[in-house]
Amino acid sequence: MSAAPLARIVVEPIDEAQIRAAVDAADCGALVMFHGIVRDHDGGRGVNALDYRAHPDAERFIADCVASESERTGLRLAAVHRIGSLAIGDAALVAAAAAPHRAEAFAAIERLVERIKQEVPIWKRQHFGDGASEWVGL
């Protein structure tokens, strides 16, 4: 790969087409995209919305995850995480992996998403239907 992999933290809705375009290539027979979507429940409680906040260096962390996994696998990878106020159904994380074969792409996207969740300093505040809220990942 000649260009640096796409890895960003954004406030605006995620441009899924941009992420696909960042990894799409004629030599890749598989392109797997992961969409982390805000759901309406967690732990048996109704969720109305989420607020995501990020450390000022979060974009460097996500870029490190994408670049190191791309280097390790030799695959085309990209990931964008959204911060700010998100509603039910909004995409919070979109990641993509392109590979010659599907097994490689599925394995790469799973590992990349797990690394992002573990290593990128982003926290979410869940707003519940009963008016309570809680921070997750602090």
ChimeraX commands (.cxc) that place a marker at each C-alpha (Angstrom):
marker #1 position 0.00,0.00,0.00 radius 0.5
marker #1 position 1.36,3.36,-0.95 radius 0.5
marker #1 position -0.91,5.75,0.96 radius 0.5
marker #1 position -1.33,5.83,4.72 radius 0.5
marker #1 position -4.39,3.87,5.87 radius 0.5
marker #1 position -7.55,5.85,6.64 radius 0.5
marker #1 position -7.93,6.19,10.43 radius 0.5
marker #1 position -9.86,9.09,11.90 radius 0.5
marker #1 position -11.95,10.37,14.77 radius 0.5
marker #1 position -14.86,12.50,13.53 radius 0.5
marker #1 position -17.78,14.49,14.92 radius 0.5
marker #1 position -19.93,14.34,11.79 radius 0.5
marker #1 position -21.74,11.19,10.59 radius 0.5
marker #1 position -19.29,8.64,9.20 radius 0.5
marker #1 position -18.85,8.55,5.43 radius 0.5
marker #1 position -19.10,4.82,4.80 radius 0.5
marker #1 position -18.36,5.19,1.07 radius 0.5
marker #1 position -15.05,6.90,1.89 radius 0.5
marker #1 position -14.03,4.00,4.11 radius 0.5
marker #1 position -14.89,1.43,1.45 radius 0.5
marker #1 position -13.00,3.43,-1.18 radius 0.5
marker #1 position -9.95,3.59,1.10 radius 0.5
marker #1 position -9.53,-0.20,1.04 radius 0.5
marker #1 position -11.12,-1.26,-2.27 radius 0.5
marker #1 position -8.66,-2.67,-4.82 radius 0.5
marker #1 position -8.78,-4.80,-7.96 radius 0.5
marker #1 position -6.65,-7.53,-6.37 radius 0.5
marker #1 position -9.05,-7.97,-3.43 radius 0.5
marker #1 position -11.83,-10.50,-3.77 radius 0.5
marker #1 position -13.26,-9.76,-0.32 radius 0.5
marker #1 position -14.17,-6.50,1.36 radius 0.5
marker #1 position -15.62,-6.77,4.86 radius 0.5
marker #1 position -17.09,-3.77,6.64 radius 0.5
marker #1 position -17.99,-3.57,10.32 radius 0.5
marker #1 position -20.59,-1.09,11.53 radius 0.5
marker #1 position -20.79,-0.51,15.28 radius 0.5
marker #1 position -24.32,0.85,15.69 radius 0.5
marker #1 position -25.88,2.56,18.72 radius 0.5
marker #1 position -28.49,0.14,20.06 radius 0.5
marker #1 position -31.54,0.82,22.20 radius 0.5
marker #1 position -30.55,-1.31,25.20 radius 0.5
marker #1 position -27.64,-2.41,27.36 radius 0.5
marker #1 position -27.62,-4.79,30.29 radius 0.5
marker #1 position -31.40,-5.10,30.27 radius 0.5
marker #1 position -31.96,-1.32,30.37 radius 0.5
marker #1 position -33.41,0.87,27.65 radius 0.5
marker #1 position -30.92,3.31,26.12 radius 0.5
marker #1 position -32.10,6.57,24.53 radius 0.5
marker #1 position -28.77,7.97,23.28 radius 0.5
marker #1 position -24.99,7.92,23.72 radius 0.5
marker #1 position -22.35,10.59,24.05 radius 0.5
marker #1 position -18.83,9.62,22.98 radius 0.5
marker #1 position -15.80,11.56,24.20 radius 0.5
marker #1 position -12.19,11.03,23.15 radius 0.5
marker #1 position -8.76,11.80,24.53 radius 0.5
marker #1 position -7.02,14.52,22.47 radius 0.5
marker #1 position -4.59,11.87,21.14 radius 0.5
marker #1 position -7.31,9.34,20.21 radius 0.5
marker #1 position -6.77,9.81,16.48 radius 0.5
marker #1 position -3.10,8.87,16.89 radius 0.5
marker #1 position -4.15,5.72,18.76 radius 0.5
marker #1 position -6.64,4.63,16.11 radius 0.5
marker #1 position -4.09,5.38,13.39 radius 0.5
marker #1 position -1.53,3.21,15.23 radius 0.5
marker #1 position -4.04,0.34,15.44 radius 0.5
marker #1 position -4.91,0.51,11.75 radius 0.5
marker #1 position -1.30,0.94,10.58 radius 0.5
marker #1 position 0.13,-1.83,12.75 radius 0.5
marker #1 position -2.61,-4.30,11.81 radius 0.5
marker #1 position -2.20,-3.41,8.16 radius 0.5
marker #1 position 1.54,-3.96,8.42 radius 0.5
marker #1 position 1.09,-7.21,10.33 radius 0.5
marker #1 position -1.41,-8.66,7.87 radius 0.5
marker #1 position -0.36,-6.95,4.64 radius 0.5
marker #1 position -4.04,-6.08,4.10 radius 0.5
marker #1 position -5.83,-2.85,3.28 radius 0.5
marker #1 position -7.58,-1.58,6.45 radius 0.5
marker #1 position -9.46,1.56,7.48 radius 0.5
marker #1 position -11.42,2.72,10.53 radius 0.5
marker #1 position -13.33,5.83,11.58 radius 0.5
marker #1 position -14.86,6.39,15.03 radius 0.5
marker #1 position -17.45,9.07,15.66 radius 0.5
marker #1 position -17.61,11.13,18.85 radius 0.5
marker #1 position -20.23,13.53,20.21 radius 0.5
marker #1 position -23.95,12.89,20.67 radius 0.5
marker #1 position -25.27,9.86,18.80 radius 0.5
marker #1 position -28.83,8.61,18.45 radius 0.5
marker #1 position -30.12,5.06,18.30 radius 0.5
marker #1 position -29.16,3.61,14.90 radius 0.5
marker #1 position -26.19,5.93,14.32 radius 0.5
marker #1 position -22.85,4.37,13.37 radius 0.5
marker #1 position -20.24,4.92,16.08 radius 0.5
marker #1 position -17.45,2.91,14.43 radius 0.5
marker #1 position -17.05,1.84,10.83 radius 0.5
marker #1 position -14.05,-0.26,9.85 radius 0.5
marker #1 position -13.13,-2.09,6.67 radius 0.5
marker #1 position -10.70,-4.77,5.55 radius 0.5
marker #1 position -9.96,-5.84,1.99 radius 0.5
marker #1 position -8.12,-9.04,1.15 radius 0.5
marker #1 position -7.72,-11.52,-1.67 radius 0.5
marker #1 position -9.97,-13.99,0.23 radius 0.5
marker #1 position -12.85,-13.64,2.72 radius 0.5
marker #1 position -11.31,-15.55,5.63 radius 0.5
marker #1 position -8.40,-13.10,5.79 radius 0.5
marker #1 position -10.71,-10.10,5.61 radius 0.5
marker #1 position -13.05,-11.40,8.34 radius 0.5
marker #1 position -10.14,-12.24,10.66 radius 0.5
marker #1 position -8.49,-8.86,10.08 radius 0.5
marker #1 position -11.64,-6.85,10.75 radius 0.5
marker #1 position -12.37,-8.75,13.97 radius 0.5
marker #1 position -8.84,-8.20,15.28 radius 0.5
marker #1 position -8.83,-4.53,14.25 radius 0.5
marker #1 position -12.15,-3.77,15.95 radius 0.5
marker #1 position -11.05,-5.52,19.15 radius 0.5
marker #1 position -7.79,-3.53,19.20 radius 0.5
marker #1 position -9.65,-0.26,18.68 radius 0.5
marker #1 position -12.03,-1.07,21.54 radius 0.5
marker #1 position -9.11,-1.96,23.84 radius 0.5
marker #1 position -6.51,0.65,22.88 radius 0.5
marker #1 position -8.20,3.84,21.67 radius 0.5
marker #1 position -9.10,6.20,24.55 radius 0.5
marker #1 position -12.78,6.80,23.77 radius 0.5
marker #1 position -15.46,6.71,26.44 radius 0.5
marker #1 position -19.22,6.63,26.12 radius 0.5
marker #1 position -21.96,7.95,28.34 radius 0.5
marker #1 position -25.17,5.98,28.04 radius 0.5
marker #1 position -28.46,7.82,28.60 radius 0.5
marker #1 position -31.15,5.46,29.87 radius 0.5
marker #1 position -34.90,5.65,29.47 radius 0.5
marker #1 position -35.37,6.19,33.22 radius 0.5
marker #1 position -33.33,9.42,33.09 radius 0.5
marker #1 position -30.14,7.94,34.55 radius 0.5
marker #1 position -26.84,7.87,32.74 radius 0.5
marker #1 position -23.49,6.12,33.16 radius 0.5
marker #1 position -20.00,6.35,31.71 radius 0.5
marker #1 position -18.55,3.21,30.14 radius 0.5
marker #1 position -14.84,2.60,29.57 radius 0.5
marker #1 position -13.46,5.12,32.07 radius 0.5
marker link #1:1,2 radius 0.2
marker link #1:2,3 radius 0.2
marker link #1:3,4 radius 0.2
marker link #1:4,5 radius 0.2
marker link #1:5,6 radius 0.2
marker link #1:6,7 radius 0.2
marker link #1:7,8 radius 0.2
marker link #1:8,9 radius 0.2
marker link #1:9,10 radius 0.2
marker link #1:10,11 radius 0.2
marker link #1:11,12 radius 0.2
marker link #1:12,13 radius 0.2
marker link #1:13,14 radius 0.2
marker link #1:14,15 radius 0.2
marker link #1:15,16 radius 0.2
marker link #1:16,17 radius 0.2
marker link #1:17,18 radius 0.2
marker link #1:18,19 radius 0.2
marker link #1:19,20 radius 0.2
marker link #1:20,21 radius 0.2
marker link #1:21,22 radius 0.2
marker link #1:22,23 radius 0.2
marker link #1:23,24 radius 0.2
marker link #1:24,25 radius 0.2
marker link #1:25,26 radius 0.2
marker link #1:26,27 radius 0.2
marker link #1:27,28 radius 0.2
marker link #1:28,29 radius 0.2
marker link #1:29,30 radius 0.2
marker link #1:30,31 radius 0.2
marker link #1:31,32 radius 0.2
marker link #1:32,33 radius 0.2
marker link #1:33,34 radius 0.2
marker link #1:34,35 radius 0.2
marker link #1:35,36 radius 0.2
marker link #1:36,37 radius 0.2
marker link #1:37,38 radius 0.2
marker link #1:38,39 radius 0.2
marker link #1:39,40 radius 0.2
marker link #1:40,41 radius 0.2
marker link #1:41,42 radius 0.2
marker link #1:42,43 radius 0.2
marker link #1:43,44 radius 0.2
marker link #1:44,45 radius 0.2
marker link #1:45,46 radius 0.2
marker link #1:46,47 radius 0.2
marker link #1:47,48 radius 0.2
marker link #1:48,49 radius 0.2
marker link #1:49,50 radius 0.2
marker link #1:50,51 radius 0.2
marker link #1:51,52 radius 0.2
marker link #1:52,53 radius 0.2
marker link #1:53,54 radius 0.2
marker link #1:54,55 radius 0.2
marker link #1:55,56 radius 0.2
marker link #1:56,57 radius 0.2
marker link #1:57,58 radius 0.2
marker link #1:58,59 radius 0.2
marker link #1:59,60 radius 0.2
marker link #1:60,61 radius 0.2
marker link #1:61,62 radius 0.2
marker link #1:62,63 radius 0.2
marker link #1:63,64 radius 0.2
marker link #1:64,65 radius 0.2
marker link #1:65,66 radius 0.2
marker link #1:66,67 radius 0.2
marker link #1:67,68 radius 0.2
marker link #1:68,69 radius 0.2
marker link #1:69,70 radius 0.2
marker link #1:70,71 radius 0.2
marker link #1:71,72 radius 0.2
marker link #1:72,73 radius 0.2
marker link #1:73,74 radius 0.2
marker link #1:74,75 radius 0.2
marker link #1:75,76 radius 0.2
marker link #1:76,77 radius 0.2
marker link #1:77,78 radius 0.2
marker link #1:78,79 radius 0.2
marker link #1:79,80 radius 0.2
marker link #1:80,81 radius 0.2
marker link #1:81,82 radius 0.2
marker link #1:82,83 radius 0.2
marker link #1:83,84 radius 0.2
marker link #1:84,85 radius 0.2
marker link #1:85,86 radius 0.2
marker link #1:86,87 radius 0.2
marker link #1:87,88 radius 0.2
marker link #1:88,89 radius 0.2
marker link #1:89,90 radius 0.2
marker link #1:90,91 radius 0.2
marker link #1:91,92 radius 0.2
marker link #1:92,93 radius 0.2
marker link #1:93,94 radius 0.2
marker link #1:94,95 radius 0.2
marker link #1:95,96 radius 0.2
marker link #1:96,97 radius 0.2
marker link #1:97,98 radius 0.2
marker link #1:98,99 radius 0.2
marker link #1:99,100 radius 0.2
marker link #1:100,101 radius 0.2
marker link #1:101,102 radius 0.2
marker link #1:102,103 radius 0.2
marker link #1:103,104 radius 0.2
marker link #1:104,105 radius 0.2
marker link #1:105,106 radius 0.2
marker link #1:106,107 radius 0.2
marker link #1:107,108 radius 0.2
marker link #1:108,109 radius 0.2
marker link #1:109,110 radius 0.2
marker link #1:110,111 radius 0.2
marker link #1:111,112 radius 0.2
marker link #1:112,113 radius 0.2
marker link #1:113,114 radius 0.2
marker link #1:114,115 radius 0.2
marker link #1:115,116 radius 0.2
marker link #1:116,117 radius 0.2
marker link #1:117,118 radius 0.2
marker link #1:118,119 radius 0.2
marker link #1:119,120 radius 0.2
marker link #1:120,121 radius 0.2
marker link #1:121,122 radius 0.2
marker link #1:122,123 radius 0.2
marker link #1:123,124 radius 0.2
marker link #1:124,125 radius 0.2
marker link #1:125,126 radius 0.2
marker link #1:126,127 radius 0.2
marker link #1:127,128 radius 0.2
marker link #1:128,129 radius 0.2
marker link #1:129,130 radius 0.2
marker link #1:130,131 radius 0.2
marker link #1:131,132 radius 0.2
marker link #1:132,133 radius 0.2
marker link #1:133,134 radius 0.2
marker link #1:134,135 radius 0.2
marker link #1:135,136 radius 0.2
marker link #1:136,137 radius 0.2
marker link #1:137,138 radius 0.2
view
